[in-house]
Amino acid sequence: MSKNPLRIGTRSSPLALWQAHWVQALLQEKDIASELVLIQSHGDQDSRQPLYEMNIQGIFTKALDTALLNNLIDIAVHSYKDVPTQLPEGISKLAVLKRGNPTDLLVYKTNESQWSENATIGTSSLRRSAQWKHRYPMHQTAILRGNVQKRLETLEANDWVGALFAQAGLERVNSRPPQSKRLDWMIPAPAQGAVCMVARGADLESLSVAAQLECSNTFMATQQERIFLRLLEGGCTAPIGALMQPTQEGWYFKGGVFSLDGTEKALFEKHFSKDAWERIGEEAALAVLKEGGAAIMSQIKKA
């Protein structure tokens, strides 16, 4: 590997920089010098329009992928849930780091007992919105975009009762408000809480030391969650959730798809043995499609 510092491409949001600095610190432990290269994504340039309306595959990763292919950077660091299930030609996964907390979080301004029947919750995630509406059918959801701090400021500036966030994202930038609670009933996005490093395929051998940063449990879990997402033919913005976690006996998987209005759902939940991990995503996806998921996905694609 070259003695020149490894060029780490990252977006400039506080969370993205936290992730890039984390990778930089892990590389330093292996005596690999590095430097950060800031790349602006289309998703960062437009923080008003809902992501699902932009219809851009890999909206937060495409600019970094382009920088990789143009040899402007050596490694790109992504929130793994933002990475399309099919990587661009010429780019390969280098490592998936140890996962943070995958849970979704409600940041609230008033207690639930004070909510009106038609209360409003801030989120631009179709997945979060659909699951929230399934639990609270009379509630409304409002568009909430931007980095973590901007979203918290937007919540304060509106008369919403609360807003939905990824727990790991808030905690990584030390921005979790006291008035917040875990939503253990909400199924997170596939690979939520995980950080991924990608590189040019031709460079994988030279970056083998960096590849040693991979966490095997996180790799196995997120791979199966992403297989589940891919087989349901859902993009990063579809109302699809999946979570696979290690247990003492093996693995626990829960996943599903919701209609956009939250009225319909198709779910799968099961415990597996340790040696079954490679078939979990496919088995779960086929079960969900058979139990109504295919019809729900067909409706979503027509919307």
N, C-alpha and C positions, 0 to 999 in steps of 0.2 A: 504494500500500500504506500502511496506517496507520503512524504514527510510534510507536505503542505497541510494546513488545517483543513479538516473535513468541513465542507460547506453544507450547513443545515438550513434547508428552506422552511419557512414558517409564515403563517399569516401574522398580522400585527396586533390582533386583539389580545387583551390581557390573558385570557385563557390559553390561546394558542402559544403565546410567549412563555407562559408557565410550563406548558408541555415541552416546548423546545428547550428551555433551560434545564428541565428534568433530564431530557435525553443527553444534553451537553454534560451534565454532572455525572451521569452513568458512564458516558464515554471517557470522561476524565479519569474515572476510577480504573479504567483499562488503559490508561496512558495514551489516549487518543485525543489529540488537540482538535478543536473545532471552532467554527465561527458561525454566527447566525446571519442569514440573508432573508430580509423581509420581502414577501411577495403579497400583493393585494389581490384578493379573489373577487369575482363578480358578485358573490354573495355579500361581501363586505362593502362594495361600492353602492349597492342598492339595499338599504336597510328598511325600506318601507313596504315593498311589494311582498306578499306571502311567497315562500319558497315554492310551493306547489303550483303557483301560477307562472313561475319563470320557465318551467319545463326545460331545465338545463341539467343534464346528467352530471353528477359530481360538481355541483355549483361551488362548493368550498374547496375542492381538490384540483380542479382542472388547471388553474393557473400554476399551481405547484408542479403538476405533472408536466406541463409544457416547459417549465424552467428546467426540470430534470432532463427531459429529452433534448433540450438545447444546451445541455452541459453547463448551465448557469449555477447549479447546485449539485451536490452529491447524494444527499438524503432529503426526503421530505417527511415532515412529521404531521400526522393527521389525527383528529378525533376519529376513531375507527368507524363510528356509526355514520360518518359523512362519506365514507369511501364506497363507491359503487361496487356491487358484487362481482362485476367483470372489470378487472384492471385494464387500462389502455395497453395496447401492444408496445412492448419494449420496456414496460415497468413491472417490477415484481415486488412482492412483500418481502421485507428484510427481517422484521421482527414485530411481534405484538407484546407490549410491555405488560407488567402486572396490572390487573384491572383495579380501578377504584370502585367506589360504591355505585352500582348500576341503577339505583332507585330514583324514581321521580319524586319531586318535592313540591308541596304547596306553600307558597309564601302568602300569608293572609293579612288583611288589614283589620278585619273584624272576626269574631268567633262565629262558628257555623250557626249557633242558635240565633244570631242576629241577621242572618242572611234573608233577603226577600226571596219569594218564590221564583222570580225571574232574574236572579243575580247574574252578574257578568264576571267571567274569568278570563284573564289574559293568556293567550297562547297562539302561536301560529303553526303549531304541530297538529297535523290531521290526526295522528295517533292519539295524542293527549286529549284533543278536543272530542274525538269519538268516544273514548273511554269515559271522559268526564260526563258527556251527555247521556251515556248509558246509565250512569249512576245518578245523575241529576237531570232528568229529561226536560225540565222547564228552564234550565239555565241557558245563558247565551255565552258565546266565546268571542273575544275581540282580538284583532291582530296585534301581536307583540313581537317586534324584531329588534335586531341590534345586539351588541355585546352585553354581557351580564349586567354591567353597571347601568348601561342605557335602559335595559329592560326594567331594572329595579326603579329607576327614576320615572319611567313611563307609568309603572304601576302606581307610584305615589301621586302622580299628576292626574290620574283618572279616578272615577268613582267606582271602580271595580272592587269586588270583595277580596280578590286575590289573583295570583298568577302562577303558572306552572313552570318548573325548571328541572334540570338534571341536578341531583344532589352533588355529584362529583364536581360538576362545573362550578357551582357556588362555593363549595368548600375549598377547592384548589386555589381560588383567588381570594380566599378569606372574606367572602361576601354573603355568607348565609345569615340572614336576619334572625333574631330571637323568635319572632313570630313566624315560624315555619314548622311543617311536619311532614314526615315521610308518608308517601302514598303506597303502602305495601300491596294494595289491591290493584294498582295500575301496572300493566305489563310494560316494561321499558322497551326502547328501541333495540333491535339487534346490535350487539357490540357496544351498547351505551356504557360509558365509564372506562372504556379501553382506549389506549393510544397505540397507533400503528406507525411504523417506519417503512417507507418504500424507497426503492432505488432503481437505477437502470439495471435491467436484467444482466447485461454484460459485466456489471461491476460487482455482482453478488459474491463471487469468490474472493475478490480483493477486500470486501467489507465483511469477511467472515467473523472477525472479532466483534464487530457491532451486532451481528446476528445472534451472538451469544446472550444478548440482553433479553431474548424472548422468554416469556413465562409460559411453560407448557400447558398448565391448566387454563390460562386465559386463551391461549391459541386454540385449544380443543373446543372450549365453550363457544368462543366467538365464531369459529369456523362453522360449527353446526347451526348457530343462530343465523348466519349469513346464507347457508345452504337453504334453510327454511324460508328466508326472505326471497331468495332467488327462485325457488320452485313455486312460490306463490305468485311470481312475476310482479313483485312489488318493488318500486323504487324507494329511495331514501325518505320520500315524503308520504308514502302510503300508510294508512292506519293499521299497520302491522306491528305487533309486539312479540318479542321472544327473549327468553332468559334461560340459560342452562348453567347450573351451579353444581360444584362437586359436593358430595355427601360422604358419610363414612362408608356406605355400601357401594357407592358409584356416582350416579349423576341424577339430577332432577331437572326436568325440562317443562317449561310452560310457555305456550305461544298461542297466538290467535290473530284473527282479522276481524275488524268491526266495520259496519256500514258507516258512511260519513256522518249520518245523523245520530249514530249510536243506538239505533233501535234493534239492529241485528248483530249477531256475533257468532263466530265459529271458533271454538277453543280446543286445545289439546293440553293435557297435563299427565305426566307419567314419571315414575322412577325407573332408572335403568342400571344395569350392572356396569362396572368400570370398563370391561372389554367391549361394550356395545357402543362406545362413544361415536364411532365413525358412521353409524347408520341413524343416529337420533334425528338429525335435521330432516332427512328424507322421510322417515317414518312419520314424523310430526306433520310435515307439510301435506303428505298424501292423506292423512287422517282428517286434517282441517278442510282440505279441498272436498273430500267426500261428505263431510258433515255440514255442508252449506257454504264453505269458503269460496268455492268456485263461483257460485251465484253472486256472492257479495263482491268478489273481485270484478266480475263482469259488469255489475252495476257501477262500480267505481270508475272503471275505464270509460264508460259511456257518459259519465257526469261531466 
